[in-house]
Amino acid sequence: MQKVERKKHGERRHGRVAGVLLCALVLAGCVIAAVLLTRKAEEKPEPARQPVTGSIVQREPEELESMTITPREGESWTAVRLEDGSLALEETKSGPKGTVPPGPIDSAVGEMLLDAAVHLTYEDVFTENRADWEPEAADFGLAKPLVKAVFRYTDGTETTVRIGDSADPEYNVVYYMTVDGDDRLYAVGAGTVKDLSTDRNVLLPVPKLRIHSALLDRITVRNGDGSSRTEWVLKGQVSDQDAAENWMLTTPFTYPADYEAMKNLKDSAEQLRLGTYVDTGTEENLEAYGMKEPMAELEMHMAAGSTGTVGTEGVYDVSDWEERTKTLTIGKAKSEMVDYVLYEGKIYTISRFSISAFTETEALSTAARYLVATPLNSLESVTVEEDGKEPVRYGLIRFDEEQAEDDNGNTESERTIRCIRNGEEIPYETFAAAYERMLTVTVSGKLPEGYEAKKTHTKYTFRTVSGGTHTVELCDYDGIHDAVIMDGCMEFYLIKGAMTELP
């Protein structure tokens, strides 16, 4: 048989190694010889040969009219090619739980399927005689194919292929395949098999959550009965310079939230991705997938605002967003690593690991351990009040000093900061060094439940450039510790004298 040049469909998308394929085909050939041709035991095996590759279908994409896929397990589905070249799923019953809604197929999946339908190739021909393999069709998985595919073309013709089991179970590189109206038994590559075995639920586009960490101002985790489990709320506006350091834990108790903990939560929210489409959110399906008594509900609120990204051409694109709320209802587990989730009336899968950042995070672990939450670049002033002493106020004045032109004629400016202590200027560098040390002070332990604060002996009031105010108060807890009150909230204590002094 003359070798037919083919488009290397499988190699382009799956990167198989030629040597492995050759070995697998030789192995498969030996298996076929043993089963199909029933050679005598004493007969010597045939020498290894080069695979005979070629094309079964070689058409232009616009020639495809539709394709129907019937898997060994599960429901069949039909996709039609639209005028714009994309594929759309026809309405198909999905069993007793509901109906797969018709609609456009995901563009990436559709392109893959379209390519398989118009460039169908084979890796080898095991035999050209139907009588050699048909009596043993069940042994090759062809009596009940792993997948049956029917391709219909605009000229009124169609091609039906049936793919059986792996011809090389150790490597799973090639599979048995027949074509209706053709007597030959083919070897088809695993790449084509994988494409044509695409589950119908993977066909539909999965919506993007589009959660922007810079616009988040509330994250709420609720229990299955709707009661609030954990909640974090931004104080102020998302546009504030110190917004990242200005979050509060509001449930199950109220306390300033840790900067790093909130950064991780917001990053986790931005990285949330839905898995695959499962079913519509009918009453029956909500019950079946655990949405009637969910494990948890995650709600993320984003304020109106703008975000910017650098495109592939290096252009900074700005997008404006309206106020939005994204709600995910987490149902029963699909597996150890995957849960079912309800989003906008439809059920999808989702990674349990991505959700666990919210559902398994203990509230106390997100409470601020650092006493001073206002970074130096966001500080406008700090006032220190101690019993028996005059209050001391440190104010920062920022302004730009214009510098001389450089060799290119550009004018540079440098920000200058002055520090005023009770009306008198002190070196800003001295204040900054002391303030940076204060930023490293952390609490020593947690106060017991029911502890009642005593009279405050030291109070720090921090005012930010965004107009916000934060307070830290210290009062006697025991002989060597002070209870800490941050923004009116009390959870921890501090070793006496640990709060560093300002100049």
N, C-alpha and C positions, 0 to 999 in steps of 0.2 A: 504493500500500500504506500502511495506517495505521501510524504509528509506535507501537511498543510500548515502554512505559517499562521500564527494566531497572535492575538493581543494577549500579552501575559497578564491577564486579569488578576489572578491569584497572587502573583509575585508583587504587583504594584501595591496591593493593599495589605498583604500579610507577611511579606519578606521571608518566604521560605528559603531554606538553604538547599541548593541543587543537589548536593551530595546526599542529604537526608532523604530527599524526595526519591532519588534514584534507588537508594537502598530499600526504601519503603515499597516502591513499585516492584522491585525484584522479589522482595518478600511476599508481596501480595500475589505476584505471578505464581510463586511456588504454591501458595494456598489454593489458588484457582486450579492449578494443575492437579492438585491432590483431590479436590472436590469435584470439579467439572469433568475432567477428562479420565478419571479413575485409572490412572496409569498402573501398570503392574509394579510390584514392589522391587523386582529385580531390574527394572528399566532405569537407565541412567538419567539424571535430571538434565534439562536443557541448559546450555550456557547462558549467562546473563546477557541482556540486550538493552539497547537504548529505548526509552519510552517513545511511543508514537503519539505525539501531541497534535492537537488541532482544534478547530472551531465547529460547533454545532449550529450556532446562530451568530451571524455577523451583520448587524443592521444599524441604521441610524436611529438615534433616540426618538425622533419624531414619528417613527414607524410603529412604535408601541401604542396599542390601544388600551389594553388592560392586562392585569396579571392576577391570578388566583393562587393562593398558597394554602395548602392543607397539611398541617403537621400531623405526626403520628399521635401526639397527645395535644389536646386543645381544639379550639374552634378554627375553622378556615376563615380566610378574609380575602377580599377583593379590592384592588386599588386600580383606579383609572387615571390615565394621563390627561391633564387639562391642557387648554390652549397655550398657557404660558410655559408649558414644559414640566410643571410640577406634578406630583402624584397626590391623589386624594383618596381617602378610605371610604368605601361604600358602607352603608349601614349594615351591621352584622350582629346577629344575636350573640350575646356573650354568656348564654346559659341562664340559669334561674335568677341570677342576681341583677340582671339589667341589660342594657344595650350599649354597645360601643358607639359613641356618637360619630356620625360621618363628618368628614372635614379634611382639611389639608394635612398631609403627612409631613413630619419634620423634614426640613430641606436636606440635611445631611444624610438621614436614613433613606429618603427618597432617591437621592442621587446614587447611593450605593445599590439600591434595588434596581433602578433603571439601568445601570451599567451591567448588572448581572443578567438582565432580561434581554439586552440587545447584543451583548458580547459574551455568549455562553460558550465556554471552552471545556476541553477535557485534557487529562494528563496522560492517558494511555488507553489502548483498546485491549481488553483481556481476551476477548474472542469475538469473531464476526458471525458466529453461528448461533442462532436462537436455541437450537436443540441442545447446545452444550450447557446452557445455563438455566433455561426456563424450568426444567423439572426440579431444580434445586433453588428456585427463587426465594423460598422461605429461609433457606440457610444464609442468604446474603441480605436478609432484611427487606427484600423487595416485595414480598407478599403483602406486607403492611409497611409501606415506605416510611422512612424517617421524615421525609417531606416530599409532597407532590406539588409541582409547580406547572401551571398552565399559562402560557404567554400568548396573548391574542394580538394580532398586528392589523394595521389599517388596510392591508390588501385582502383581508378576509381569512388569512391562514392562521394557524396556531401551532405552537410547539408544546408538547407535554413531556415533562421529565419526571422520573421517579428515582429518588435517591435512597439507597439502603444503608446498611451498616458500614462501619469502617473496615477497609480491606487490610489495614495494618493496625490492629488494636493497641500495639505497643506505642506507636507514635501518633496515630490518628491524623495522618497527613492526606490520605486519599480514601474515597468512599466508592462503593458500587453505584452505578447509575445506568438507567435505561432511558431510551427515548421512544415514545409511541411511534410505530411505523418503521422502526429501525431495528434490525436483528442483532446489533452489536451490544456487548456488555462493556461499559466504559469505566474508567477510573476518573473521578472528578475530585478537584482539590478541596481541601478543608475550608479555604477561604470562601469559595462559592457556596458550600454547604452552610457555613455560618451565616452568610448574607440571606440565603433563601429560608433559613430557619428563624428569621427574625419574628419574635412574638408580636402579635397584633397590638399589645399594649405599649410596645416601644415605638410604634409608628407615630402616634399622635405627638405633636409638639408639647413639651412641658413648659409651663409658664416660668418666667424668671421672677424671682421675688423682688429684685432691685431694692435691696435694703442698703442705705447709705449711712455709714457710721457717723459721718459728720452732721447728719440731720436728725439722728436719734435723740429724743428727749424723754422717752419713757420706755421701760422694758418691764413687762408684768408676766409672772408665771402663776397660773391658777391651778387649783386642784380639780379633780374630776367633777366635784359638785359645784364648781364655780367660785368657791371661796379663794381669796388671794393667798398664795403661798409665799412668794417673794416679789418685791417690786423695787425698782431703782428709778429715780426721777431726777431730771436735770433742774438745778436751780438757776434761773436766769434764761438767757436766750442762746440758741446754738451758735449765733454769730459772735458771742462774747469772746474776748481774747482768752479768758480763763475758763471757758466752757468745759474743757477736758478735766479740770480739777474741781468741778463744781457740782458733782453728783451726790445725791442723798439716797441711802437705803431707807425706805419707808415702811416695808413689811418684811419680816414679822416684828421688827422694832425700828425705831428711827435713829439714824446715826450717819455722819458723813461717810461717803463711800471712798474706798481706796482707788487712787489714780490708776495703778497698774491693773487692778482687778476689773475696773470699768473698761479700760482699753481692751483687755482680753475679751470681755463680754461683747463689746461693740464690734470688734474684729470678727468674733464668732458669728454674730448676727449677719454681718456683711457677707460672710462665706457660706451661709445657709443655701443649700440647693435641694430642690425636689428631685426625686429619683425618676421612676417611671409611672405613667398613668395606670391606674388600677380599675376604677369604675366610677360611675356617677353617684352622687350622694343621695340616693333614694333612702326612704325610711328603712327599707329592708337591708340595704347595704350599710347604712349607719350602724345598724344593730350587728350585722355580720362582722364588720371590721372594728368593732369596739368603740365607736364614736358616741354611743348612747351613754356609756359610763367611761369616758376617756381617762387615760393615764394622767394627762395634764393638758393645759392650754397655754400657748405662748402668744403673747400679744406685744407687738412692737410699734410704737408711735413715732412718726417722723414729722418734724415741723416743716413748713414751707421754706424753701431755700434753693440755693444753686450749688451745683457740684461741677468740677472740672476734671477732664482727663486729657492726656496727650495721645493723639491719634497715631496711626501707623506712619503718617507723613510728618510727624513731629509738630503738628498744629494743636494748640491747646483749645479744646472745645468745652464750652460752658453749657450746661443743661439746667433749666429751671424746673423745679418740682413743686407740686401743690402739697398741702398737708395730707398725709396718708397714714393708714393703720393696717398692718399686716397681722393676720391671726391664723395660727396653725393649731388645729386640734389633734392631739396625738392619741391614736387608738391603740389597738392590740399589736403585739409583735408579729412580724412575718417570719423572722428568724432571729438568731442571736445578735445579729448586727443591723437588722433592718426593721423599722416600724412602719405602720400605716399612719398616714396623716391626712386630715381633711383641710382643703384650702379652696376657698371660693366655690364651694358646692361640689367639688370633685375630690376623689380619693387618690392619693399618690403614695409611693414609698419614699422613705427618707432615712438617711444614715442615723442610727442611734447615737453614734459618737458625736455627730454635730449637734444633736439636740441635747445631749447630756451636759453640755457646757452651761445650760440653763436649768434643766430639770434636776440635775444632781449636784449643783453648786450650793453649798451651805451659806446661808445669809451672813453668818458671823465672819466667814473667810473673806468677805468683800468689804467689811468695815475697815475704815482707815486706821492704820497703826501709827502713822506719822502725825505728830501733833500739828505741824504747820503745813497747810495744804496750798497756800498761795505762793507760787514761784516768784522769784525776784523780778522777772520781766513783767509780771502782772501786778506788782505791788505799787500802791500809791502812797500808803502810810501805815505805820504800826504804832500803837500807843500801849505803853506798859504801865499798869497800875499795881502798886504794891502797898500793903498796909503800912501806914506810918511814913510813907514817902510821897513826894510830889510826883504826879504822873509825868511820864516822859514820852514825848511824841517825836517820831522820826518821819519826816515828810520827804518824798522824792520828787524832784522837779526835772522833767525831761525836755530837752530842746535840741534842735539840730544846729550845728555850726557849719557854715559853708566853707569849704576848703578851696585852694587855688586850682586852676585848671591844670589837667595833666597834658602830656605831649600830644594827645589826640584832640585836645580842645574840649574834653568832657569835664564837667564840674562835679566833684565828689562831695558828699556831706558826711559828717560823722555825728552820731548821737552822743550828746553830753548829758550826764546826769549829776545833779547836785543833791546832797543830803543835808537837810536842815533839822537840827536837834533842838527842840524848844526855842526856836527863833535864831539859833546860831548854826553856821555852816560847819560841818565836820567832813573829813575826807570820805568821799563816797566809797573808795576802795576798802577802807577800814570797816565801814558799815556792811558792805557787800560780803566781805569775808566772814564776819560774825553771823550774818543772816544765813549764809550758806551752811554754816555749822548747825544753826538752829533747825534747818530743814531736814537734818539727819536724825533728829531726836525721835525715838519711837517709844511706845508704851511698854510697860514691864509685865503686865498681866491683866486678867479680867476681874472686875469687881464681882462680889457675890450677889445673887439675886436679892432684891429688896433693900439694897444699901441706900441710905438716905444721905445726901450730901450735906456737909457742914458749911460753915461760912467760908466764902472765897477769900484767900489771902493774896493771890496774884491773878491778874487778868491781862490778857493780850487781846487787842482789837486790831484786826487786819482789814484795811480797806483796799479794794482793787481798782484798777484803772477802768473796769467795766461798771463800777458803781456798787459792787457787792461788798458785803461785810461778813467777816468770820471772826469768831471769838474762841479763845481757849482760856478756861478758868481752872485754877488749881486750888484744892482745899485739902485739909488734913484727912488722911485715911487711917494711918497708924503711925508709929514712931519713925518709920523710914520711908514711907510712901505717901504720895499725894493722889487723891482721886482726880481724874481728868474730866472736865466738862467741855465738850466741843460743840459749838453752836447750840448750846442748851441741851445737849444729849450726853448721857453718862453711861459708859460701859467698861472703861479700863482704868488702871492706876499706873502711876509713874514713880520711879525712885526719886526721892527728894534731891533737889539740886541738879537733876539731869538736864533741865531746860537751860541751855547756854545763854549767856548774857550778851546784850547788845552794848556797843561802846557808849 
